[in-house]
């Protein structure tokens, strides 16, 4: 970790306690403990496990407590939300897991073709068992908000066209917040042999000793924002972007804005970035799309300008803190938050995090590809 980023993580952010026993933050819900016990029991019966991870944090989004059991089973690691991850780095992760002799496939749970490829891998790994077992059980596991339920629903859609499914089709509950699925539910997806897919609640370990891992999970939405604090998470995101020099690359993506060109919406918008979340009911109008596009460009240009004109050293903790404070001020203007608005810093943090999580600021991978050959 770069020295400036390391200082930001420790100072003002690092006093949080990602543990079940208390500390600055008590984030481990009681239902997770019960769910973890239930998952352990059912894992003994599973013929194959689909472990869903977030493509942006392939290592941080793993449940370490379950790894001994998962590694002993037939397993496919599905790196979900690949559309939000940098494709220029994703292939390195594929090579990494391949070197560890672990089946891994990047997917988007909202893409039918992507999920079909995952099912092909699953069926191949079950081929030997299918010949001798009349009933097979596939478990889908993962930390909160990595897209397990969305994947289950996509599998259902494919199963309807491929197999004769008995009974009324059920759908798993999907939401943008962690903790939506709190029960273990089974869904039959095929006959001859009968294949059941078990969707499970997202569970985290009771204690995360590495604070940066906890912040990555928070940034990806696996820990509720209210538990950690939106401003803390936004400060970490700004620190990561600045130390990587990411805003300096945004100039090439936004030539029309850099050249002073901005489109106007045809009608007055009533749109908020939080409506970008996938569970929204009403699709955006043309005016809304233009508004969001211009909003993103304003944000990227503001970030680019502050970093390009920055005379300090992002490797220095104090310099980086000063830069982040300046960026909060310019982001407030770019995000069109009233100057005198109470809780303006919180509003900036929420909108900025939403733009990141929906991929409007670009595709990222936050974890570094390890040099060792040990699967985390």
FILUM-772239 format. One record per residue (C-alpha): x, y, z; residue in one letter. Coordinates in steps of 0.25 Angstrom, whole numbers, plus 2048, in hexadecimal, padded with zeros to 3 digits. Example, Ala and Ser with C-alpha at 12.3 -4.5 7.8 and 13.67 -1.06 7.14 Angstrom:
<rs>
<r><x>831</x><y>7EE</y><z>81F</z><type>a</type></r>
<r><x>837</x><y>7FC</y><z>81D</z><type>s</type></r>
</rs>
This chain:
<rs>
<r><x>800</x><y>800</y><z>800</z><type>x</type></r>
<r><x>805</x><y>80E</y><z>7FD</z><type>x</type></r>
<r><x>80A</x><y>816</y><z>809</z><type>x</type></r>
<r><x>800</x><y>821</y><z>807</z><type>x</type></r>
<r><x>7F4</x><y>818</y><z>805</z><type>x</type></r>
<r><x>7F9</x><y>810</y><z>811</z><type>x</type></r>
<r><x>7F9</x><y>81C</y><z>81A</z><type>x</type></r>
<r><x>7EB</x><y>820</y><z>815</z><type>x</type></r>
<r><x>7E6</x><y>812</y><z>819</z><type>x</type></r>
<r><x>7EC</x><y>813</y><z>827</z><type>x</type></r>
<r><x>7E9</x><y>821</y><z>82A</z><type>x</type></r>
<r><x>7DB</x><y>825</y><z>82C</z><type>x</type></r>
<r><x>7D6</x><y>818</y><z>825</z><type>x</type></r>
<r><x>7DE</x><y>80D</y><z>82C</z><type>x</type></r>
<r><x>7D8</x><y>80F</y><z>83A</z><type>x</type></r>
<r><x>7CC</x><y>807</y><z>836</z><type>x</type></r>
<r><x>7CB</x><y>7F9</y><z>83B</z><type>x</type></r>
<r><x>7C6</x><y>7EE</y><z>831</z><type>x</type></r>
<r><x>7C3</x><y>7E4</y><z>83B</z><type>x</type></r>
<r><x>7B7</x><y>7DD</y><z>841</z><type>x</type></r>
<r><x>7BA</x><y>7E0</y><z>850</z><type>x</type></r>
<r><x>7BA</x><y>7EF</y><z>84F</z><type>x</type></r>
<r><x>7C4</x><y>7FA</y><z>84D</z><type>x</type></r>
<r><x>7C1</x><y>807</y><z>846</z><type>x</type></r>
<r><x>7B7</x><y>7FF</y><z>83C</z><type>x</type></r>
<r><x>7AF</x><y>7F3</y><z>83F</z><type>x</type></r>
<r><x>7AC</x><y>7EE</y><z>831</z><type>x</type></r>
<r><x>7A9</x><y>7DF</y><z>832</z><type>x</type></r>
<r><x>79A</x><y>7DD</y><z>832</z><type>x</type></r>
<r><x>795</x><y>7D2</y><z>83B</z><type>x</type></r>
<r><x>78E</x><y>7CB</y><z>82F</z><type>x</type></r>
<r><x>79C</x><y>7C9</y><z>828</z><type>x</type></r>
<r><x>7A0</x><y>7C0</y><z>833</z><type>x</type></r>
<r><x>794</x><y>7B7</y><z>832</z><type>x</type></r>
<r><x>795</x><y>7B7</y><z>823</z><type>x</type></r>
<r><x>7A4</x><y>7B3</y><z>823</z><type>x</type></r>
<r><x>7A1</x><y>7A7</y><z>82C</z><type>x</type></r>
<r><x>795</x><y>7A3</y><z>822</z><type>x</type></r>
<r><x>79F</x><y>7A5</y><z>816</z><type>x</type></r>
<r><x>7A9</x><y>79C</y><z>81C</z><type>x</type></r>
<r><x>79F</x><y>791</y><z>81F</z><type>x</type></r>
<r><x>79A</x><y>791</y><z>811</z><type>x</type></r>
<r><x>7A8</x><y>792</y><z>80A</z><type>x</type></r>
<r><x>7AA</x><y>784</y><z>80F</z><type>x</type></r>
<r><x>79F</x><y>77F</y><z>805</z><type>x</type></r>
<r><x>7A2</x><y>788</y><z>7F9</z><type>x</type></r>
<r><x>7A8</x><y>782</y><z>7ED</z><type>x</type></r>
<r><x>7AD</x><y>78F</y><z>7E8</z><type>x</type></r>
<r><x>7AF</x><y>79D</y><z>7ED</z><type>x</type></r>
<r><x>7AE</x><y>7AA</y><z>7E5</z><type>x</type></r>
<r><x>7B5</x><y>7B4</y><z>7ED</z><type>x</type></r>
<r><x>7B1</x><y>7C2</y><z>7E8</z><type>x</type></r>
<r><x>7BC</x><y>7CD</y><z>7EA</z><type>x</type></r>
<r><x>7BC</x><y>7DB</y><z>7E6</z><type>x</type></r>
<r><x>7C5</x><y>7DD</y><z>7DA</z><type>x</type></r>
<r><x>7CA</x><y>7EA</y><z>7DF</z><type>x</type></r>
<r><x>7CF</x><y>7E3</y><z>7EC</z><type>x</type></r>
<r><x>7D2</x><y>7D5</y><z>7E8</z><type>x</type></r>
<r><x>7D9</x><y>7D2</y><z>7F5</z><type>x</type></r>
<r><x>7D3</x><y>7DC</y><z>7FF</z><type>x</type></r>
<r><x>7C5</x><y>7D6</y><z>7FC</z><type>x</type></r>
<r><x>7C8</x><y>7C8</y><z>801</z><type>x</type></r>
<r><x>7C3</x><y>7C3</y><z>80E</z><type>x</type></r>
<r><x>7D0</x><y>7BD</y><z>814</z><type>x</type></r>
<r><x>7C8</x><y>7B5</y><z>81F</z><type>x</type></r>
<r><x>7C2</x><y>7AD</y><z>814</z><type>x</type></r>
<r><x>7CE</x><y>7AB</y><z>80B</z><type>x</type></r>
<r><x>7D2</x><y>79D</y><z>812</z><type>x</type></r>
<r><x>7C5</x><y>797</y><z>80E</z><type>x</type></r>
<r><x>7C4</x><y>79E</y><z>801</z><type>x</type></r>
<r><x>7D1</x><y>79A</y><z>7FC</z><type>x</type></r>
<r><x>7CE</x><y>78B</y><z>7FF</z><type>x</type></r>
<r><x>7C2</x><y>78B</y><z>7F6</z><type>x</type></r>
<r><x>7C0</x><y>78C</y><z>7E7</z><type>x</type></r>
<r><x>7C0</x><y>79B</y><z>7E5</z><type>x</type></r>
<r><x>7BF</x><y>7A6</y><z>7DB</z><type>x</type></r>
<r><x>7C2</x><y>7B4</y><z>7DF</z><type>x</type></r>
<r><x>7B9</x><y>7BE</y><z>7D7</z><type>x</type></r>
<r><x>7BF</x><y>7CC</y><z>7D7</z><type>x</type></r>
<r><x>7B2</x><y>7D3</y><z>7D5</z><type>x</type></r>
<r><x>7B0</x><y>7E2</y><z>7D1</z><type>x</type></r>
<r><x>7BB</x><y>7E1</y><z>7C7</z><type>x</type></r>
<r><x>7B4</x><y>7ED</y><z>7C0</z><type>x</type></r>
<r><x>7B9</x><y>7F5</y><z>7CB</z><type>x</type></r>
<r><x>7C7</x><y>7EF</y><z>7CB</z><type>x</type></r>
<r><x>7D3</x><y>7F4</y><z>7C3</z><type>x</type></r>
<r><x>7D4</x><y>7E9</y><z>7B7</z><type>x</type></r>
<r><x>7E3</x><y>7ED</y><z>7B6</z><type>x</type></r>
<r><x>7E6</x><y>7E7</y><z>7C3</z><type>x</type></r>
<r><x>7DB</x><y>7DC</y><z>7C4</z><type>x</type></r>
<r><x>7E3</x><y>7D3</y><z>7BB</z><type>x</type></r>
<r><x>7EE</x><y>7D3</y><z>7C5</z><type>x</type></r>
<r><x>7E5</x><y>7CE</y><z>7D0</z><type>x</type></r>
<r><x>7E0</x><y>7C3</y><z>7C6</z><type>x</type></r>
<r><x>7EF</x><y>7BF</y><z>7C5</z><type>x</type></r>
<r><x>7F1</x><y>7C0</y><z>7D4</z><type>x</type></r>
<r><x>7E5</x><y>7B6</y><z>7D7</z><type>x</type></r>
<r><x>7E9</x><y>7AD</y><z>7CC</z><type>x</type></r>
<r><x>7F7</x><y>7AC</y><z>7D2</z><type>x</type></r>
<r><x>7F1</x><y>7A8</y><z>7DF</z><type>x</type></r>
<r><x>7E9</x><y>79D</y><z>7D7</z><type>x</type></r>
<r><x>7DC</x><y>7A4</y><z>7DB</z><type>x</type></r>
<r><x>7D0</x><y>7A5</y><z>7D1</z><type>x</type></r>
<r><x>7CD</x><y>7B4</y><z>7D0</z><type>x</type></r>
<r><x>7C4</x><y>7BB</y><z>7C6</z><type>x</type></r>
<r><x>7C1</x><y>7CA</y><z>7C5</z><type>x</type></r>
<r><x>7B2</x><y>7CC</y><z>7C4</z><type>x</type></r>
<r><x>7A7</x><y>7D6</y><z>7C4</z><type>x</type></r>
<r><x>79A</x><y>7D1</y><z>7CB</z><type>x</type></r>
<r><x>792</x><y>7DA</y><z>7C2</z><type>x</type></r>
<r><x>797</x><y>7D4</y><z>7B5</z><type>x</type></r>
<r><x>790</x><y>7C7</y><z>7B0</z><type>x</type></r>
<r><x>79C</x><y>7C3</y><z>7A7</z><type>x</type></r>
<r><x>7A6</x><y>7C5</y><z>7B3</z><type>x</type></r>
<r><x>79E</x><y>7BC</y><z>7BD</z><type>x</type></r>
<r><x>79C</x><y>7B2</y><z>7B2</z><type>x</type></r>
<r><x>7AC</x><y>7B1</y><z>7B1</z><type>x</type></r>
<r><x>7AC</x><y>7AF</y><z>7C0</z><type>x</type></r>
<r><x>7A2</x><y>7A4</y><z>7BF</z><type>x</type></r>
<r><x>7AA</x><y>79D</y><z>7B5</z><type>x</type></r>
<r><x>7B6</x><y>79D</y><z>7BE</z><type>x</type></r>
<r><x>7AD</x><y>797</y><z>7CA</z><type>x</type></r>
<r><x>7A7</x><y>78C</y><z>7C1</z><type>x</type></r>
<r><x>7B5</x><y>788</y><z>7BC</z><type>x</type></r>
<r><x>7BA</x><y>787</y><z>7CB</z><type>x</type></r>
<r><x>7AD</x><y>77F</y><z>7CE</z><type>x</type></r>
<r><x>7AE</x><y>776</y><z>7C2</z><type>x</type></r>
<r><x>7B4</x><y>76A</y><z>7CA</z><type>x</type></r>
<r><x>7AA</x><y>76B</y><z>7D6</z><type>x</type></r>
<r><x>79E</x><y>76D</y><z>7CC</z><type>x</type></r>
<r><x>7A1</x><y>75E</y><z>7C7</z><type>x</type></r>
<r><x>79F</x><y>758</y><z>7D5</z><type>x</type></r>
<r><x>796</x><y>762</y><z>7DD</z><type>x</type></r>
<r><x>787</x><y>764</y><z>7DB</z><type>x</type></r>
<r><x>787</x><y>771</y><z>7E3</z><type>x</type></r>
<r><x>792</x><y>77C</y><z>7E3</z><type>x</type></r>
<r><x>793</x><y>788</y><z>7EC</z><type>x</type></r>
<r><x>79A</x><y>795</y><z>7E8</z><type>x</type></r>
<r><x>79C</x><y>7A0</y><z>7F2</z><type>x</type></r>
<r><x>79F</x><y>7AE</y><z>7EF</z><type>x</type></r>
<r><x>7A6</x><y>7B5</y><z>7FA</z><type>x</type></r>
<r><x>7AD</x><y>7C3</y><z>7FC</z><type>x</type></r>
<r><x>7AF</x><y>7CF</y><z>804</z><type>x</type></r>
<r><x>7A3</x><y>7D9</y><z>804</z><type>x</type></r>
<r><x>79F</x><y>7E1</y><z>7F8</z><type>x</type></r>
<r><x>7A8</x><y>7DA</y><z>7EE</z><type>x</type></r>
<r><x>79C</x><y>7D6</y><z>7E6</z><type>x</type></r>
<r><x>798</x><y>7C8</y><z>7EA</z><type>x</type></r>
<r><x>789</x><y>7CA</y><z>7E9</z><type>x</type></r>
<r><x>78A</x><y>7D1</y><z>7DC</z><type>x</type></r>
<r><x>792</x><y>7C5</y><z>7D7</z><type>x</type></r>
<r><x>788</x><y>7BB</y><z>7DC</z><type>x</type></r>
<r><x>77D</x><y>7C3</y><z>7D5</z><type>x</type></r>
<r><x>785</x><y>7C2</y><z>7C8</z><type>x</type></r>
<r><x>787</x><y>7B3</y><z>7C9</z><type>x</type></r>
<r><x>778</x><y>7B2</y><z>7CB</z><type>x</type></r>
<r><x>775</x><y>7B9</y><z>7BE</z><type>x</type></r>
<r><x>77F</x><y>7B0</y><z>7B7</z><type>x</type></r>
<r><x>779</x><y>7A3</y><z>7BD</z><type>x</type></r>
<r><x>76B</x><y>7A7</y><z>7B8</z><type>x</type></r>
<r><x>770</x><y>7A6</y><z>7AA</z><type>x</type></r>
<r><x>779</x><y>79A</y><z>7AC</z><type>x</type></r>
<r><x>772</x><y>791</y><z>7B6</z><type>x</type></r>
<r><x>764</x><y>78C</y><z>7B9</z><type>x</type></r>
<r><x>763</x><y>793</y><z>7C7</z><type>x</type></r>
<r><x>758</x><y>78E</y><z>7D0</z><type>x</type></r>
<r><x>750</x><y>798</y><z>7D8</z><type>x</type></r>
<r><x>74F</x><y>7A6</y><z>7D9</z><type>x</type></r>
<r><x>75C</x><y>7AE</y><z>7D6</z><type>x</type></r>
<r><x>761</x><y>7B6</y><z>7E2</z><type>x</type></r>
<r><x>76A</x><y>7C2</y><z>7E2</z><type>x</type></r>
<r><x>774</x><y>7C5</y><z>7EC</z><type>x</type></r>
<r><x>773</x><y>7D3</y><z>7F2</z><type>x</type></r>
<r><x>77D</x><y>7DD</y><z>7EC</z><type>x</type></r>
<r><x>781</x><y>7EA</y><z>7F2</z><type>x</type></r>
<r><x>78D</x><y>7F4</y><z>7F2</z><type>x</type></r>
<r><x>78F</x><y>7F3</y><z>801</z><type>x</type></r>
<r><x>797</x><y>7E7</y><z>808</z><type>x</type></r>
<r><x>78E</x><y>7DE</y><z>810</z><type>x</type></r>
<r><x>782</x><y>7DD</y><z>807</z><type>x</type></r>
<r><x>782</x><y>7CE</y><z>807</z><type>x</type></r>
<r><x>781</x><y>7C8</y><z>815</z><type>x</type></r>
<r><x>77C</x><y>7BA</y><z>813</z><type>x</type></r>
<r><x>782</x><y>7AE</y><z>80B</z><type>x</type></r>
<r><x>778</x><y>7AB</y><z>800</z><type>x</type></r>
<r><x>779</x><y>7A0</y><z>7F6</z><type>x</type></r>
<r><x>775</x><y>7A0</y><z>7E7</z><type>x</type></r>
<r><x>773</x><y>795</y><z>7DE</z><type>x</type></r>
<r><x>779</x><y>798</y><z>7D0</z><type>x</type></r>
<r><x>77A</x><y>78B</y><z>7C9</z><type>x</type></r>
<r><x>775</x><y>77C</y><z>7C8</z><type>x</type></r>
<r><x>77C</x><y>76F</y><z>7C5</z><type>x</type></r>
<r><x>784</x><y>771</y><z>7CD</z><type>x</type></r>
<r><x>77D</x><y>77B</y><z>7D6</z><type>x</type></r>
<r><x>786</x><y>787</y><z>7D9</z><type>x</type></r>
<r><x>783</x><y>790</y><z>7E4</z><type>x</type></r>
<r><x>789</x><y>79E</y><z>7E6</z><type>x</type></r>
<r><x>78A</x><y>7A3</y><z>7F4</z><type>x</type></r>
<r><x>78B</x><y>7B2</y><z>7F6</z><type>x</type></r>
<r><x>791</x><y>7B6</y><z>803</z><type>x</type></r>
<r><x>792</x><y>7C3</y><z>80B</z><type>x</type></r>
<r><x>79E</x><y>7CB</y><z>80A</z><type>x</type></r>
<r><x>7A7</x><y>7C9</y><z>816</z><type>x</type></r>
<r><x>7B4</x><y>7D0</y><z>81A</z><type>x</type></r>
<r><x>7BE</x><y>7CB</y><z>824</z><type>x</type></r>
<r><x>7BC</x><y>7D0</y><z>832</z><type>x</type></r>
<r><x>7C9</x><y>7D8</y><z>832</z><type>x</type></r>
<r><x>7D1</x><y>7DE</y><z>827</z><type>x</type></r>
<r><x>7DF</x><y>7E1</y><z>82C</z><type>x</type></r>
<r><x>7E4</x><y>7E9</y><z>820</z><type>x</type></r>
<r><x>7DD</x><y>7F7</y><z>820</z><type>x</type></r>
<r><x>7DF</x><y>7F9</y><z>811</z><type>x</type></r>
<r><x>7D8</x><y>7EC</y><z>80E</z><type>x</type></r>
<r><x>7CC</x><y>7F1</y><z>816</z><type>x</type></r>
<r><x>7CC</x><y>7FE</y><z>80F</z><type>x</type></r>
<r><x>7CC</x><y>7F7</y><z>801</z><type>x</type></r>
<r><x>7C0</x><y>7EF</y><z>806</z><type>x</type></r>
<r><x>7B9</x><y>7FB</y><z>80A</z><type>x</type></r>
<r><x>7BC</x><y>802</y><z>7FD</z><type>x</type></r>
<r><x>7B7</x><y>7F6</y><z>7F5</z><type>x</type></r>
<r><x>7AA</x><y>7F7</y><z>7FE</z><type>x</type></r>
<r><x>7AC</x><y>7EA</y><z>806</z><type>x</type></r>
<r><x>7AC</x><y>7F1</y><z>813</z><type>x</type></r>
<r><x>7A0</x><y>7FC</y><z>814</z><type>x</type></r>
<r><x>7A5</x><y>80A</y><z>813</z><type>x</type></r>
<r><x>79E</x><y>80E</y><z>81F</z><type>x</type></r>
<r><x>7A7</x><y>804</y><z>827</z><type>x</type></r>
<r><x>7B4</x><y>80A</y><z>822</z><type>x</type></r>
<r><x>7B0</x><y>818</y><z>81E</z><type>x</type></r>
<r><x>7AE</x><y>81E</y><z>810</z><type>x</type></r>
<r><x>7B9</x><y>828</y><z>812</z><type>x</type></r>
<r><x>7C3</x><y>81E</y><z>817</z><type>x</type></r>
<r><x>7C1</x><y>816</y><z>80B</z><type>x</type></r>
<r><x>7C1</x><y>821</y><z>801</z><type>x</type></r>
<r><x>7CE</x><y>826</y><z>807</z><type>x</type></r>
<r><x>7D4</x><y>819</y><z>805</z><type>x</type></r>
<r><x>7CF</x><y>818</y><z>7F7</z><type>x</type></r>
<r><x>7D5</x><y>826</y><z>7F4</z><type>x</type></r>
<r><x>7E2</x><y>822</y><z>7FA</z><type>x</type></r>
<r><x>7E3</x><y>815</y><z>7F1</z><type>x</type></r>
<r><x>7DF</x><y>81D</y><z>7E4</z><type>x</type></r>
<r><x>7EA</x><y>828</y><z>7E7</z><type>x</type></r>
<r><x>7F5</x><y>81F</y><z>7EB</z><type>x</type></r>
<r><x>7F3</x><y>817</y><z>7DE</z><type>x</type></r>
<r><x>7F2</x><y>824</y><z>7D6</z><type>x</type></r>
<r><x>7E4</x><y>81F</y><z>7D0</z><type>x</type></r>
<r><x>7DE</x><y>82D</y><z>7CE</z><type>x</type></r>
<r><x>7EA</x><y>831</y><z>7C5</z><type>x</type></r>
<r><x>7E5</x><y>826</y><z>7BB</z><type>x</type></r>
<r><x>7D7</x><y>82C</y><z>7BB</z><type>x</type></r>
<r><x>7DB</x><y>837</y><z>7B2</z><type>x</type></r>
<r><x>7DC</x><y>82E</y><z>7A6</z><type>x</type></r>
<r><x>7CE</x><y>828</y><z>7A9</z><type>x</type></r>
<r><x>7C7</x><y>836</y><z>7A9</z><type>x</type></r>
<r><x>7CC</x><y>83E</y><z>79D</z><type>x</type></r>
<r><x>7BF</x><y>845</y><z>79B</z><type>x</type></r>
<r><x>7BF</x><y>84B</y><z>7A9</z><type>x</type></r>
<r><x>7CD</x><y>84E</y><z>7A9</z><type>x</type></r>
<r><x>7CB</x><y>856</y><z>79C</z><type>x</type></r>
<r><x>7BF</x><y>85D</y><z>7A3</z><type>x</type></r>
<r><x>7B4</x><y>856</y><z>79C</z><type>x</type></r>
<r><x>7A8</x><y>852</y><z>7A5</z><type>x</type></r>
<r><x>79A</x><y>84D</y><z>7A1</z><type>x</type></r>
<r><x>78E</x><y>853</y><z>7A7</z><type>x</type></r>
<r><x>782</x><y>84A</y><z>7AB</z><type>x</type></r>
<r><x>775</x><y>84C</y><z>7A3</z><type>x</type></r>
<r><x>76D</x><y>84D</y><z>7B0</z><type>x</type></r>
<r><x>76E</x><y>850</y><z>7BE</z><type>x</type></r>
<r><x>773</x><y>843</y><z>7C5</z><type>x</type></r>
<r><x>76F</x><y>83E</y><z>7D3</z><type>x</type></r>
<r><x>77A</x><y>833</y><z>7D4</z><type>x</type></r>
<r><x>784</x><y>82F</y><z>7DF</z><type>x</type></r>
<r><x>790</x><y>827</y><z>7DD</z><type>x</type></r>
<r><x>78B</x><y>81D</y><z>7E7</z><type>x</type></r>
<r><x>780</x><y>819</y><z>7DD</z><type>x</type></r>
<r><x>78C</x><y>813</y><z>7D5</z><type>x</type></r>
<r><x>78B</x><y>806</y><z>7DE</z><type>x</type></r>
<r><x>786</x><y>7FA</y><z>7D6</z><type>x</type></r>
<r><x>779</x><y>7F8</y><z>7DF</z><type>x</type></r>
<r><x>773</x><y>805</y><z>7DB</z><type>x</type></r>
<r><x>765</x><y>804</y><z>7D4</z><type>x</type></r>
<r><x>764</x><y>80F</y><z>7CA</z><type>x</type></r>
<r><x>76E</x><y>810</y><z>7BF</z><type>x</type></r>
<r><x>775</x><y>81D</y><z>7BD</z><type>x</type></r>
<r><x>770</x><y>827</y><z>7B2</z><type>x</type></r>
<r><x>779</x><y>82D</y><z>7A8</z><type>x</type></r>
<r><x>77A</x><y>839</y><z>7B0</z><type>x</type></r>
<r><x>77E</x><y>831</y><z>7BC</z><type>x</type></r>
<r><x>789</x><y>82A</y><z>7B4</z><type>x</type></r>
<r><x>78F</x><y>837</y><z>7AF</z><type>x</type></r>
<r><x>78E</x><y>83C</y><z>7BD</z><type>x</type></r>
<r><x>796</x><y>831</y><z>7C3</z><type>x</type></r>
<r><x>7A0</x><y>831</y><z>7B8</z><type>x</type></r>
<r><x>7A3</x><y>840</y><z>7BA</z><type>x</type></r>
<r><x>7A4</x><y>83D</y><z>7C9</z><type>x</type></r>
<r><x>7AE</x><y>832</y><z>7C7</z><type>x</type></r>
<r><x>7B6</x><y>83B</y><z>7BE</z><type>x</type></r>
<r><x>7B6</x><y>847</y><z>7C8</z><type>x</type></r>
<r><x>7BB</x><y>83D</y><z>7D3</z><type>x</type></r>
<r><x>7C6</x><y>837</y><z>7CA</z><type>x</type></r>
<r><x>7CA</x><y>845</y><z>7C5</z><type>x</type></r>
<r><x>7CB</x><y>84B</y><z>7D4</z><type>x</type></r>
<r><x>7D3</x><y>83F</y><z>7D8</z><type>x</type></r>
<r><x>7DC</x><y>840</y><z>7CC</z><type>x</type></r>
<r><x>7DF</x><y>84F</y><z>7CE</z><type>x</type></r>
<r><x>7E1</x><y>84E</y><z>7DD</z><type>x</type></r>
<r><x>7EB</x><y>842</y><z>7DB</z><type>x</type></r>
<r><x>7F2</x><y>848</y><z>7CF</z><type>x</type></r>
<r><x>7F4</x><y>856</y><z>7D7</z><type>x</type></r>
<r><x>7F8</x><y>84F</y><z>7E3</z><type>x</type></r>
<r><x>807</x><y>853</y><z>7E8</z><type>x</type></r>
<r><x>808</x><y>849</y><z>7F3</z><type>x</type></r>
<r><x>80C</x><y>83B</y><z>7F4</z><type>x</type></r>
<r><x>800</x><y>830</y><z>7F4</z><type>x</type></r>
<r><x>80A</x><y>827</y><z>7FB</z><type>x</type></r>
<r><x>80A</x><y>831</y><z>807</z><type>x</type></r>
<r><x>7FF</x><y>82F</y><z>811</z><type>x</type></r>
<r><x>7FD</x><y>83D</y><z>814</z><type>x</type></r>
<r><x>7FE</x><y>842</y><z>806</z><type>x</type></r>
<r><x>7F4</x><y>837</y><z>802</z><type>x</type></r>
<r><x>7EA</x><y>83B</y><z>80D</z><type>x</type></r>
<r><x>7EB</x><y>84A</y><z>808</z><type>x</type></r>
<r><x>7E8</x><y>845</y><z>7FA</z><type>x</type></r>
<r><x>7DC</x><y>83D</y><z>7FE</z><type>x</type></r>
<r><x>7D6</x><y>849</y><z>806</z><type>x</type></r>
<r><x>7D8</x><y>852</y><z>7FA</z><type>x</type></r>
<r><x>7D1</x><y>847</y><z>7F1</z><type>x</type></r>
<r><x>7C5</x><y>846</y><z>7FB</z><type>x</type></r>
<r><x>7C3</x><y>855</y><z>7F8</z><type>x</type></r>
<r><x>7C3</x><y>854</y><z>7E9</z><type>x</type></r>
<r><x>7BB</x><y>848</y><z>7E9</z><type>x</type></r>
<r><x>7B0</x><y>84F</y><z>7F1</z><type>x</type></r>
<r><x>7AF</x><y>859</y><z>7E5</z><type>x</type></r>
<r><x>7B0</x><y>84E</y><z>7DB</z><type>x</type></r>
<r><x>7A5</x><y>846</y><z>7E1</z><type>x</type></r>
<r><x>79C</x><y>853</y><z>7E2</z><type>x</type></r>
<r><x>79B</x><y>852</y><z>7F1</z><type>x</type></r>
<r><x>797</x><y>860</y><z>7F7</z><type>x</type></r>
<r><x>7A3</x><y>866</y><z>7FE</z><type>x</type></r>
<r><x>79B</x><y>869</y><z>80B</z><type>x</type></r>
<r><x>794</x><y>85B</y><z>80B</z><type>x</type></r>
<r><x>795</x><y>855</y><z>818</z><type>x</type></r>
<r><x>79C</x><y>847</y><z>818</z><type>x</type></r>
<r><x>7A2</x><y>84B</y><z>80A</z><type>x</type></r>
<r><x>7AE</x><y>842</y><z>80D</z><type>x</type></r>
<r><x>7A5</x><y>836</y><z>80F</z><type>x</type></r>
<r><x>79D</x><y>83A</y><z>802</z><type>x</type></r>
<r><x>7AA</x><y>83B</y><z>7FA</z><type>x</type></r>
<r><x>7AF</x><y>82D</y><z>800</z><type>x</type></r>
<r><x>7A2</x><y>826</y><z>7FC</z><type>x</type></r>
<r><x>7A1</x><y>82B</y><z>7EE</z><type>x</type></r>
<r><x>7B0</x><y>829</y><z>7EB</z><type>x</type></r>
<r><x>7AF</x><y>81B</y><z>7F0</z><type>x</type></r>
<r><x>7A3</x><y>818</y><z>7E8</z><type>x</type></r>
<r><x>7AA</x><y>81C</y><z>7DB</z><type>x</type></r>
<r><x>7B6</x><y>813</y><z>7DF</z><type>x</type></r>
<r><x>7AD</x><y>807</y><z>7E2</z><type>x</type></r>
<r><x>7A5</x><y>808</y><z>7D5</z><type>x</type></r>
<r><x>7B1</x><y>809</y><z>7CD</z><type>x</type></r>
<r><x>7AF</x><y>817</y><z>7C8</z><type>x</type></r>
<r><x>7BD</x><y>81B</y><z>7CC</z><type>x</type></r>
<r><x>7C3</x><y>810</y><z>7C4</z><type>x</type></r>
<r><x>7C7</x><y>802</y><z>7C7</z><type>x</type></r>
<r><x>7D0</x><y>7FE</y><z>7D3</z><type>x</type></r>
<r><x>7D7</x><y>7F3</y><z>7DA</z><type>x</type></r>
<r><x>7DB</x><y>7F6</y><z>7E8</z><type>x</type></r>
<r><x>7E3</x><y>7EA</y><z>7EC</z><type>x</type></r>
<r><x>7F1</x><y>7E8</y><z>7E7</z><type>x</type></r>
<r><x>7F4</x><y>7DB</y><z>7E0</z><type>x</type></r>
<r><x>7FC</x><y>7D3</y><z>7EA</z><type>x</type></r>
<r><x>80A</x><y>7CD</y><z>7E6</z><type>x</type></r>
<r><x>808</x><y>7C0</y><z>7ED</z><type>x</type></r>
<r><x>801</x><y>7B4</y><z>7E9</z><type>x</type></r>
<r><x>7F8</x><y>7B3</y><z>7F5</z><type>x</type></r>
<r><x>7E9</x><y>7B5</y><z>7F3</z><type>x</type></r>
<r><x>7E3</x><y>7BE</y><z>7FE</z><type>x</type></r>
</rs>
